[in-house]
Amino acid sequence: MRFSRMINVVGVHTEGELNEVITGGVLDVPGRTMFDKMRWLQTEGDDLRKFLLHEPRGKVTQCVNLVLPPTVPEADAGFVIMESDYYVPMSGSNTICTVTALLETGILPMTEPVTRITLEAPGGLVRVEAACRNGKCESVTFTNLPSFVFALDCPVEVEGLGTVMVDVAYGGMIYAMTDAGKLGFRLDPSEARDLVDTGEKIKRAAAKQVPAVHPENPEIHTINQTLWASPLQEIGGQKTARNAVIVSPGRIDRSPCGTGTCARLAIMHARGQIKAGERFIHKSIIDTTFIGAVLSTTQLGGKPAVTCSITGRAWITAFHQYVLDPSDPLPTGYRLSDTWPNS
């Protein structure tokens, strides 16, 4: 049988979040930078995302990373992150899963006990240290792009909820963070559907009411995630908290969310709740964890910013070949609102 498309992927979950990694079937895409390549895929080559993420091949709880040759000599590999609705400049869970796939499949050489590589994300260069033993990538620590605050204690009018106070920050994506307890949520798995529905309402309202444009790249703009935050606690001298990030078109990030953790660290630093050098344990709704830290302070386009690191783990779950029969009437799949909200 002849196939008109065959894509090889490695399935990986990062602390519960499924992030597949394309390792074959796409040679390269046009663009001078990785951000340009992301924009080309978004505007000219979006059939790839639809083919892999839409049903019947994909699902709403899935992300896909396309590994590409880097465009700068400092990087060992580039990658473009494709989510259900968006192409994003950076993602922590997708970084961790991509590193794990690249090292454990031998695409990039593994050095034990620590492998150091640099990935080129659309948002910029990401420095990585992977702890490795016996051929296994046991954990991944990456230094993220600078994170910063747009607004603190910003009132947003949300239909059916009234005034909701949010903090808005960038950690690789732009987040509206709000206190889950003030709206009656405990961040328990049983609340997942209600957290999604309410979080999407808050995101849509905040995106309209709170301007947010990256100071150095105006093509990165607009709030696109809600982060439900539980109160910060000190447990055994260690700062910790739970969170649930809502990913459009309406689902919960199963991991503690790397860029969301960095956005929260920027907010915490702006409020004097954490200092450079301190660690922060961020828990997901399913009790998996990332360890975040503020490494240093910096400036970005005149804004105070922080450089953060995130440490997490990932596990390979599958090897797939997604194929397209030329007679298939659904080459880019479909979405139905029973599982794809707002479709």
N, C-alpha and C positions, 0 to 999 in steps of 0.2 A: 504493500500500500504506500502511496505517496502522501506525505504530509506537507502542507504549505507553511507550517511553523512548528518548531520543536525547541522548547526552552528547558534547560536543565537547572534545577534549583536544589539547594540544601535547606531543609526545614530545620529551624532552630527556635527554641523558646528561651527568652530572657526573663528569668524570674516569673514565668507563667505567661508572658506575652509572646505570641507567635509572630516571628519576623523571618520570612523566607529570604534566601540570598540567591540571586541569579548567578550561576557560575558558567553558563554556556548557552549559546544560541543567539547572543547579541554581541557583535564585535566592538562597536563603538557608536556614538551618536554625535552629530555636529555640535560645535561649540568651542570657543576659545578657552573658557573656564568651566569648572564643574557647575557653577551657577548657570552659565549659558546652556550647558547640556541639560540641566534640569528644566530650564525654560523651553528649550526645543521639544523635549518630551511632552511637556504640558501643552504646548500649542500645536505641535506638528505630529508627535508620536504617541499620543495618549492611548492609542489602541493597545499598546503593550500593557499598560496598567489595567485597562478594562479586561483584557484577555485573561490576566492572571488573578485579578481581585474580584471581578464580578462572578456571580453564579453563571454556569454550573461548575466552574473550576475553583473559584475562590469563595470567600465569605467576608462578612463585614468585620470580623475580629482579626483580620490578617493584614500584615504589611509586607511589602516586597522591596528588597534592596538590589539595585543593579550595579554590579561591580564593573568599573571601567578603568582604562589606563589613566593615570594621573595627568594633569595638565601642567604641573610644576615639578621641578626636579627634586624638591624636598620630600615629596610624598611617595610612598610605596605603592599606593593604589587609591583610586577614587571610587566614590559610590554616590548614587542618587537614591533618595528615599521616597517611596511611593506609598501613601496611605489611602484609606478608603475614598476620601474626597479630595485630598490635597497632596501636592509635592511640597515638602518642607525643607528648610535650609539645614536642619540638624535634628537628630533624635538620639537620645542616649541608649535606649534599649536596642535600637537598630544598629548603633555603633558596636555595642557589645556582641550582638549576634553575628554581625559581619566579621568582626575580628576572629571570633571563635570558629566560624566556617572557614575563613581564609587560612588559619593556622592548622586546624585539625584535618583539613583535606590536603594540605601541602601546597596550596596555591602560593602562599608566602612561607618562607622557611621558619620553623619554630626553633628557638634557642632556649634551653632550660638552664637555670630556673626562671629567667625573665626574658621575654621577647619584647623588644622596643620597635615600634613601627609608627609611621605617620600616615594618617588617612586624609584624603582631600574630600571633605563634605562640600555641598553647595555653599554653605555659609562660611567656610574657611578651613584651615588646617587643624586637625585634631591629633594631639600627641597621645600615644597609647603605650601602656606597660601591661603586658599579660603575664600573669604568674602561671608557669607551665611545669608539669611533672608527668613523666611516663607517657608522653604524647598527648596529654590532656591539657586543655586550656582551663585552669581551675578558677581563675577570676580575671577580670579585665578592669583596669583603671585608666580612664581617659581624662585629659585636661580639656575642658570645654572652651568654646568661644566665650568672650567676655559677656557677662550677664549684668543687667541693670534694671532699674525701676523707672517706669513711666509715671505712675501715680500711686499715692497711698490714701486710704480712706476716701475713696471716690464714690459718691452716691450714684446709683444707677436705678432708673425707674423700670421695673419689670412687671408686665401685665400679669395680674393675678397674685403678685407677691408684694407689690408696693416698692418701697425704697430698699435696695440691697446694697450694702457697702462692699466694695471690692478694692483690692490692690492689683495693679497692673504691672507686669514685669516681663522681660525677655530673658529666656534662658537657652535660646536656639529656636524657639517658637514663642509667640506672644500669649500670655496667660492672664486671665482674670481670676484671681484667687479670692475665695470667700469662706467665711467661717461656717462649717457644716452645722455645728450645734445651734447656731442662731436661727437656722431654718428647720430645726427639729431632727437633724440627721445624726446618726451615730457612726456612719461609715461601716455599716454591717453589710455582708453580702446579700442579705434579704432585701436591702433597700436599693439594689442595683438599678432596677427599672425606673424608680422614682428619682434617683440621683441623676440618671441620664436625662429624663424628660425636663426636670427642673434646671439642670446644668445647661442644657441647650437653650432654654429660654433666657437664662442669664447671659450666656455668651452672645446670643443674637442682639440683645438689648445693649450690652456693653460695647459690642463692635460698632454700633451706631452712635453711641453717646460719648465714648471715650476715644479720642484720636490717638493712634499709636503708630508711629513711623520710625523705622530704624534710622539713627542719625547718620550712618555711613552708607547704607544701601536702601534707598527709598522704595525699592521693589519688595522689601520685606516690611509688611504693614498689616494692620488690622488684627484685633484679638481673634484668635481661632481656637482657643481651648479654655475650658473652665476647670480650675483646680479647687476641689473641695478640700478644705484643710481642717484637721482636728487641732486642738490646742497643743502648743509646744509643752513638753514635759521634760523633767530631769529625772532620769532613772539610773541610779548608780553613778551619778556624775556625768552621765551621757545624755546629751540633748536628743530627743526623739519625738516623732509624731506620725500619725496616719494621714493618708491622703487618698483621693480618688480623682483621677483626671478623666474628663469626658472628651472623647475623640469623636469628631463629626464623621458621619451623619447621626451618631447617637449610640455610643457604646462606652464602656469603661476600660481604660488601659489596665490590663491585668498586672503589669509591673508597677513598681513605685514611680516610674516615669523619670528619666534622666534629665531632660530639659526642664520639666516641671520642678524637679528638685533644685536645679540651678536657679530657676526663677524664684523659688521660695527662699533659697539661701540669699539671693540679692535683696529680697524684702526683709529677711531677718537681719541682715547686716545693716540695712538702712535704718532699721528700728533699734539698733544696738543690742540685738538678741544673740549675736554670734560674732566672734572676732576671727581675724585671719589665723589659720592654724588649727581651729576647732573643727571637730567632726560632728556630723549630724546623721542619725539613723532615720531614714524615711521608710515607712511601711506602706505596702499596698493594701487594697481591700481584701486580698487573699493572704495577707500576712507575710508576703515575701519582702525582702529588704534591699535597698541600695544604701551605701555609705557615701555621704557627700561631705565635702570640706571646702571652706573658703581658703584658697591658697594665698591670694594677695589682692590688693586693691589696685585699680588702674583707672584710666579715663578712656571714654569712647565717644568721639564727636562732641567733646565738652561735657559729657555726662559722667558722673561718678559710676564706676562699674567694679565688679569683682571677677576674678578668675577662680573657677571652681573645678574640683575633680569629683568624679563619680566612680564608685567601684561596685560591680555587680557580676553575676554569673550567668552562663548560658549553656544549654545542652542541645546537641544535634538530635533531632527527632525523626528525620526522614530524608530520603533522596527521591526526587520526583523528576519525571519528564512530562511536561505539559505539552500536548500536541494539538494541532488543528487539522482536521480532515477538511479538504477543500469543499466538500459538500455540506459541511456543518452549517445550518442556517443561523447559528448564534455565535459568530466569530468573536464578538466582543462582549458576549454574555448579556445579562439582564440583572435588574434589581427589583425586588418586590418589597412593599412596605411592611410585610409581616416580620421580616428580619432586618431590612434596611430602612430605618426610620426616615421620614420626610422624602421618600422616593416616590 
